[in-house]
Amino acid sequence: MILGIGTDLANIERIQRTLDRFGDRFRNRVFTEVEQRKAEHRRDAAGTYAKRWAAKEACSKALGTGLRMGIAWKDMAVSNLRTGQPVMHVTGWAAERLRKMTPPGHEAVIHVTLTDDHPWAQAFVLIEARPVAANPADLPAGT
């Protein structure tokens, strides 16, 4: 079942101007160390930051809050699998919100996709609730 969806469009040039103006103050407020390392090792660092900015915005929308109600930028973080597939991790208040919106007997799975076409970066986040498989030890005898 779908628990939430969110999308966001970020302007890469605007993110570049923000990086130029605020530098580490902006990076450290919004992005985790892992996200910063990823971006700083890319030829288009601003594009990488913009995609992650959009992913955080999209995730906050999928959580049904937007960036309010105690959610922090670093409560949401994007990393990549070895295949390159982006993965969203939530901690802190975002993780608590996710737990509260997940029905009993289900686990939440966050799907994220990122794209860019200069000067735009876009992210889409879908939060799915999947039924948790029953543990055979928890089933009544003879089942």
Buried (B, 14 or more C-beta within 10 A) or exposed (E): EEBBBBBBEBBBBEBBEBBEEEEEEBBEEBBBEEBBEBBEEEEBBBBBBBBBBBBBBBBBBBBBBEBEEEBBBBBBBBBEEEEEEBEBBBEEBBBBBBEEBBEEEBEBEBBBBBEBEEBBBBBBBBBBBEEEEEEEEEEEEEE
